[in-house]
């Protein structure tokens, strides 16, 4: 016997001495087109020997140079008595794909918060099995023999076969001499079989983490063989056309066909991203065997087609907080149809699974000494304060401004977004920077913060966010009641239209930041502490890789505190989902967090409107809260 | 509070004193159209008070005579402090339907073999629940509160909610003051929720038993409230156009799209019958909450879309023998989509679930003293011999002749089928009788047996099944090589064409009966007993309510034995399925039977072809086996 490992898939198989490599590849479940029927004339089966020796006669097709470099026609090559590694080029299709270590999205979170090696345990696992041969009158069906083989390896638990798996068993067993790879999930005392594949594909296993935001959706592809995040894709939630925030979506969903429409839209968005990732990494979506989905409670309801109406009606009771495992085909997420989808547990109608995922990216739940604050800036702003003894959460409707929603030239943090704007204090003209250094297409959340803060610091806008009509700048246009700041004209713009921010846009941004800041202050007031007593302020949100927190404090989005107290952790809903996807211990942690969080209802709190109204200024009506802006002003 | 019972559905509900009956009906989940909006002017909500007193003012619409008879406008009538029974006419739609005690199909089996009251236990059960009210910040979702209510009633087991049920929970809880009826299944330690309905519908629960034959399909509707079979419908399996027997179907299924076609065809047949039964009994198919399906191993594979190829290839290994519970929506059977479908367990590739169901209708598995024989005459003939100590089964391919298949004027035992033909010995002319006493449309299995036996006894055909060409009869036509027996000309026929049997048809019938008889003899020979040592011969098959076993012995389909030894038990696959559908104890019994049966492979038995060839005569080449035919001959 000789072991053959196929790259780049990493699949391996033990074969008899003298086995043709093309046949071995097929036994390992690697499909290679051979239009010539294995006659050595089409060259489609060419591979490169990376290590090991073979008995090959590829001279009829390959040049001596190619042969010297290790290339062989696998249909003309047989194994010798040595382990062998052979590599196929990527364009072989579904088997290809070199996975880079593209963990840029998760690098924003301290690595020590991540699951350690001993905690690495995906929900869906793979096992290679050798199923015994059927015998006449043994009274055993294929499923019976497969069951026995599984129970021999994994123990005597109940085994659940979905019908789709049952359908594939007979042919799969017979195509590779009863050598198969099983994908399974252990749930309570049962093994649920997700997939049965021919040959040994144990190193080839994928999962996805999904963040379903009100405005944007992100999907991260994870190699569940080693727990590495290998690619991420983000796009708008197609539901935005049916309403910008959760309340308008809930209203839209009142008619059953519209609820169905919202469900279809979000599924379409998710599935497009999955398709994109699979295409990029050259894997089949059916190779994805599990998924963790996190979203606010309304998003989770809409995705599942649940009537969200009662989320917004007293006493604010959702259908589900902890969602059971659901089958992918039933949910409508296009991965292996038998996979189980896990939804991050929610705390209440306004504190969802995105927040229990997000807390995993912080020290909030574990610190026995210090109190930390977690602010997730999304269309809904959620704030959690606590430590190992208490966790208190509240939510406020910030609106989608920081994600680019409701802002004329707004866009999310993607290539072409203006993420930084400096203002010449004399002329009021801008110097901007775009993500990817391409022509600007719009302005993202960090760009808006930068623009507003610098306009304020240079005196081109006042504390109410209105342009200083006493001065003139070529970049400022006053048209009727409203002023506009033109960042770039049509000629320089990537869209062919000027990119500008109006006073109405600025109002939107101020309302968003006021909602978040006042919610934070009120919650701290409620528990009787000040911002100074907070050890870390974790800022989460879809700001990309960058948010200037000093400027965020300048406009009053966050309190003014020493910069080292802030920690920007990016899309913590996605990163927390990633952690849960690669670790069942972290799934357990997240559940403990969900049970521990207490919901603090802002709307019932006296003084809420006062606090909010007071925050509707840049940075705030009470400048003592923002001493550096105050001193800047007095100069 | 007053209890109101609504007929004919039997639903009931407790309501406050003074509740309007129309509103109470709606709370109980009974939909009544009220085009006038409950203004007392359209008359659509009329009901009849069967017992109890009401406070009614229906005088504006109803006559005094109507009112004296108990009719009321339910929108103008309120409850008083007494229990009330009110009846709506059947044309109210889904709620209607008087269930007769139509157990004609099950009357062929001795009642003492049926589940007793203590053994009556359907898989899916109903329970009425009062779910607690949600409270602000109780941290409980609708599903959480529902779970608690279920666990209070049923115990602390895990509860599984399918997504479709989760979707309906919020509105159902809120439509009837959190009074609901739950349909559930207990599987191992889990409760699987099938349905959540508003109000109390506990007496309204249905199941189906399904016999999937190679040629015909029967579905029986069962009221799972009392375990009564309330209607049966039978039709051809639409797959017949793709091949008459299992081998030809397996061959047809070799291409995946054809396997899918066969699956669609059988599902179409089953679902049409379900629709017919629901329409007849005025119930919704979603009110059917479980199903037991029995069929031979190939039929079960095709219905589930499993590749049947390996059933006919050595070593004859099917994908499944014992099928796990499968969800109705996944299988494609149109009952409540969350219902669990149970497939009767098979013994081997050629002894299927129809036989383990059939044995339940006999004493075979339980008799500690006597040996019994069970012959299921279908397209495949299956024979089981045994008692409480052993059960041996074999199968032979009889072909569909006795079900009307492969016979020019053949049809199944339905209205219009000739079921009896007497022959005038002088003239050779027939006197026939049809099912339902209507014009004949064809000839069924019992009719063929009657015709052939009487033609043989009167000397119009010989032992080889050929017409006596020495005599002439107005009913016999010789055309070229073949003779024809004309039972009726075109004018008397219900189809406008003559109804006749050719010598080729007779050959088919002889091959069918020879296959069955020789299989029986060979199996008895194998275990070393004779027909005389058998206590009962159970004959099963789709012969309708009647088979003349004396005439069946005359043609050699069954051995010649005292008539009291025979017991015709009809479609035992369907009746056994009915038993399993109403009793989990019988499901257990059937599983024990499946484990006990040993398969006897006829094709490996020396002498099989000799036995078969010897039986290709009427009744047999060895007339000593059929002494009464022999003596008839010698007279």
Interface residues (C-beta under 8 A of the other chain):
Chain A: X134 X135 X136 X137 X138 X139 X140 X141 X142 X143 X144 X158 X160 X161 X162 X163 X166 X167 X169 X170 X171 X174 X188 X304 X305 X306 X307 X309 X310 X314 X315 X316 X317 X318 X319 X320 X321 X322 X324 X326 X330 X331 X347 X348 X599 X601
Chain B: X134 X135 X136 X137 X138 X139 X140 X141 X142 X143 X144 X158 X160 X161 X162 X163 X166 X167 X169 X170 X171 X174 X188 X304 X305 X306 X307 X309 X310 X314 X315 X316 X317 X318 X319 X320 X321 X322 X324 X326 X330 X331 X347 X348 X599 X601
